[in-house]
Amino acid sequence: MITRRWLAGGCLLGVSAALTLFGTPAVSADDGGAAEPPKVELVLDVSGSMRARDIDGRSRMSVAQQSMGEVVDALPAETQLGFRVLGSRYRFPGSSKAVGCKDTQQIAPVGPMDKVETKAAIATLRPTGWTPIGLALRAAAKDLGTGETTRRIVLITDGEDTCSPPDPCDVARELAAQGTHLVVDTLGLTLDDKVRRQLTCIADATGGTYTAVQHQQELTGRLNQLVQRARTTYKQTPHKVAGGAQCANAPVLAPGVYTDRERFGEHRWYRVSVAPGQELRTSVSVALDRKLNPDYGVLLRAVSQGGQELVRGTGAGSGRTDVQSTGLRWSDQRPETDVSASPTPGGGSGEGTVCLVVSNSFSAPASVRTAPGMPLELTVDLVRSSDAPGGPDLGRGWLLLAVLAGTGLVAGLITGWLARWRVAIWKEN
């Protein structure tokens, strides 16, 4: 039995549907690699309200432009990034709202990026128009295309949609229902409650995250984190699963990657069938998508069906980070031919089931929403167990002892002879 803490950075978190209850076949998540590169599109609000100067004494627009330029500079070589804006071409007077509510354009296609040209296009943006968020999300989804891997839209805005219909939350649900593995993360440049509710709805509908941003460095950091997340998770879309309230009714997971949500102080249970001679390797990453009180932690435990803890992994933090992670390993040390007894004390009928439970010690200020729960990503893998270390090898031990003793004896003789020789020379002189 081995314990080790893993950092499963990167996080999180695509969505597709799968739920397996007690007595049904295990959920499976194929580990097929993807030939296509990770694809992300940033959608920036360039409406008139972005002129407000309330972020570090600067306008929201200038802060967003600086952050997006820094994201372009830090872009991983294999990531294909595109840019779309809304509200950038409206001119007052002379343009009606009907015209302004159709105003969305792609200023850089999703693909290999010309960084100089893209940064120049971002720098020339001026906030003037309305806020057709729903229309922009539909267009961004088309920009990203379809495929078997997760694509990400990151929406940066300071206001709610001013052009409904289409309602942006309905558009997000519509995109999620298409099964195109599309995740929308939202970043709010204001603390307005109506804006927060709308952006939260958009993110929740697609399995994404919502973050309120109040400083330029926060915006740059969060954008880079989301782009990096697309890079680390694009090869496999996590399967959505709902953990149980106890082991008996928990879903059975096959090797793969899964996503779920966990409320503050909640316990989420899952089950994995581990055969004799196999080693279970599992890790959990929780996306800290809202402000938390300091000193928090994540706990992942492997438990027998009888309730006895087998091994645990813990992760703790204090302060704002993107992801909190931990992991564990556990081996079934029974011989591979032995299926007559459970691998875990108090286990039951010998099915080789290990219960996994994820819990947390999160708390937050009263103003922070607690629902829906924090997004978590769970990875499960089963590999052939490495041989358990046997007893001490006395043959090798005695051989090593003899070599060391012989070396010490020779070294002692040489040192003694040199000392006598020095003394003899000293007496002669």
C-alpha positions, -999 to 999 in steps of 0.1 A, spaced: 0 0 0 16 32 -12 6 69 -6 18 98 -27 6 133 -33 1 142 -69 -6 177 -83 -30 173 -111 -27 208 -124 -47 216 -148 -76 213 -146 -108 210 -154 -133 207 -170 -153 197 -200 -188 182 -198 -207 152 -213 -234 131 -197 -229 98 -179 -243 84 -146 -240 48 -134 -259 37 -103 -254 6 -82 -259 -26 -102 -253 -11 -137 -223 -13 -159 -193 9 -152 -189 43 -167 -162 42 -193 -140 71 -205 -118 61 -234 -83 75 -233 -79 82 -270 -54 108 -280 -65 137 -302 -48 146 -334 -62 182 -334 -46 210 -314 -64 227 -284 -88 255 -296 -98 285 -277 -117 317 -286 -117 349 -265 -148 369 -268 -144 406 -257 -172 430 -249 -164 464 -266 -196 481 -257 -198 517 -245 -198 507 -208 -162 495 -212 -152 532 -211 -158 532 -173 -125 540 -154 -129 518 -123 -102 491 -126 -69 503 -110 -78 538 -121 -79 528 -158 -107 521 -182 -121 486 -184 -112 486 -221 -75 495 -216 -72 469 -189 -87 442 -211 -65 452 -241 -34 449 -220 -44 415 -206 -52 401 -240 -19 413 -254 -1 396 -226 -21 364 -232 -10 365 -269 26 368 -258 24 338 -235 4 316 -259 16 280 -260 29 271 -295 4 242 -300 -27 262 -289 -49 277 -316 -64 309 -303 -90 332 -319 -105 365 -310 -141 378 -314 -155 411 -303 -190 425 -299 -201 461 -299 -170 474 -318 -185 488 -350 -215 507 -337 -212 545 -342 -234 571 -325 -251 591 -339 -262 573 -371 -266 537 -361 -298 522 -347 -300 496 -319 -311 471 -345 -278 475 -363 -258 476 -330 -274 443 -319 -259 425 -349 -225 438 -342 -200 410 -336 -169 402 -357 -140 379 -355 -107 399 -356 -84 369 -355 -94 334 -368 -90 303 -346 -57 288 -358 -19 295 -358 -17 331 -347 2 361 -361 9 377 -328 20 411 -341 -11 415 -363 -34 403 -336 -20 426 -309 -23 455 -334 -60 447 -340 -67 445 -302 -50 479 -296 -72 497 -322 -105 486 -305 -127 514 -291 -158 508 -269 -189 522 -286 -217 497 -290 -244 475 -276 -239 441 -259 -252 412 -281 -237 384 -260 -260 357 -272 -253 364 -308 -216 365 -301 -216 331 -284 -234 314 -313 -208 329 -337 -179 319 -315 -192 283 -314 -192 282 -352 -157 297 -352 -144 268 -331 -161 241 -352 -169 206 -340 -148 176 -330 -142 150 -304 -122 172 -280 -132 201 -258 -132 236 -272 -133 267 -249 -149 301 -252 -138 327 -227 -162 356 -225 -149 389 -210 -176 415 -204 -187 442 -179 -225 440 -186 -255 418 -193 -268 413 -228 -287 444 -240 -299 428 -272 -320 397 -262 -333 377 -279 -315 355 -281 -310 353 -244 -273 343 -238 -282 318 -211 -306 301 -235 -278 301 -261 -254 284 -237 -280 257 -230 -285 253 -267 -248 249 -273 -245 224 -245 -274 203 -258 -256 200 -292 -230 177 -276 -201 195 -292 -179 194 -261 -180 232 -258 -172 249 -225 -178 286 -219 -159 304 -191 -170 339 -182 -151 368 -167 -170 397 -152 -153 431 -150 -180 444 -126 -195 432 -93 -231 440 -105 -254 413 -93 -275 411 -125 -243 406 -145 -230 380 -121 -263 360 -124 -262 360 -162 -226 351 -165 -230 323 -139 -259 309 -158 -239 308 -190 -209 291 -174 -230 266 -155 -249 255 -186 -217 244 -203 -196 232 -173 -175 263 -173 -165 287 -145 -174 323 -136 -149 347 -121 -153 383 -110 -122 404 -118 -113 437 -101 -77 442 -111 -57 440 -143 -32 413 -130 -62 392 -119 -76 393 -155 -43 384 -171 -37 356 -146 -71 341 -151 -70 343 -189 -37 326 -190 -50 299 -166 -80 292 -189 -59 291 -220 -34 267 -203 -63 246 -191 -75 241 -227 -39 230 -235 -38 204 -207 -73 189 -211 -81 191 -248 -70 155 -256 -98 140 -236 -132 153 -228 -141 145 -192 -173 125 -187 -199 141 -164 -208 119 -134 -228 125 -102 -211 112 -71 -233 95 -45 -240 104 -9 -225 71 2 -206 42 -13 -236 19 -17 -253 41 -43 -221 56 -59 -214 53 -96 -188 27 -107 -160 44 -127 -138 27 -153 -104 42 -161 -109 77 -175 -114 114 -167 -147 126 -150 -162 159 -140 -186 166 -111 -195 195 -88 -191 195 -50 -207 219 -25 -189 233 5 -184 206 32 -199 179 10 -188 143 5 -190 128 -30 -186 90 -33 -175 69 -63 -166 32 -68 -138 15 -87 -134 -22 -93 -98 -32 -86 -87 -67 -96 -60 -87 -78 -26 -76 -90 -38 -41 -100 -29 -7 -87 -54 21 -85 -41 55 -93 -65 84 -89 -63 122 -84 -88 150 -80 -86 187 -89 -111 212 -77 -114 245 -96 -115 274 -71 -139 295 -92 -150 319 -65 -135 338 -36 -128 315 -6 -119 321 30 -82 314 38 -70 279 50 -89 254 29 -82 218 18 -92 189 -4 -92 153 9 -93 122 -13 -97 88 4 -98 52 -7 -122 32 16 -132 -4 18 -168 -14 14 -168 -21 51 -159 15 59 -122 11 67 -99 38 53 -71 23 31 -51 54 20 -56 91 17 -43 121 -2 -46 157 10 -41 191 -5 -43 224 14 -39 261 6 -44 296 19 -51 323 -6 -64 326 -41 -52 299 -65 -67 284 -96 -69 247 -87 -65 226 -55 -53 191 -62 -44 158 -45 -40 121 -54 -34 86 -41 -23 51 -51 -35 18 -37 -25 -18 -47 -45 -50 -44 -18 -73 -31 -38 -105 -35 -23 -130 -61 -40 -126 -95 -56 -160 -92 -72 -153 -59 -107 -139 -63 -122 -156 -33 -119 -128 -9 -124 -90 -10 -91 -71 -14 -102 -47 14 -109 -55 50 -146 -58 57 -152 -58 19 -180 -81 12 -183 -106 -16 -149 -103 -32 -159 -81 -61 -127 -60 -55 -146 -27 -51 -128 3 -36 -148 33 -26 -134 68 -33 -147 98 -14 -139 134 -21 -144 160 6 -133 196 13 -130 222 40 -141 252 19 -159 282 33 -165 316 18 -177 351 27 -214 356 30 -217 374 -3 -203 345 -23 -227 320 -38 -224 284 -27 -245 268 -55 -238 252 -78 -209 234 -62 -172 238 -71 -162 221 -104 -140 190 -98 -122 167 -121 -114 131 -111 -90 109 -129 -90 71 -125 -64 47 -138 -57 10 -132 -22 -4 -139 -4 -36 -132 7 -35 -96 45 -34 -90 59 -63 -70 58 -58 -33 92 -55 -17 102 -88 -1 122 -95 30 158 -85 34 182 -104 11 207 -117 36 230 -131 8 234 -97 -7 236 -81 28 265 -103 39 283 -98 7 280 -60 10 292 -63 47 322 -83 37 332 -58 10 328 -29 34 349 -48 61 376 -56 36 378 -21 24 380 -8 60 408 -33 69 429 -23 38 424 14 45 433 9 82 465 -10 73 476 16 48 469 45 72 488 27 100 518 20 77 519 57 66 517 68 103 546 45 113 567 57 83 562 93 93 572 87 129 603 68 118 614 97 95 607 122 123 630 103 147 658 100 122 658 138 117 
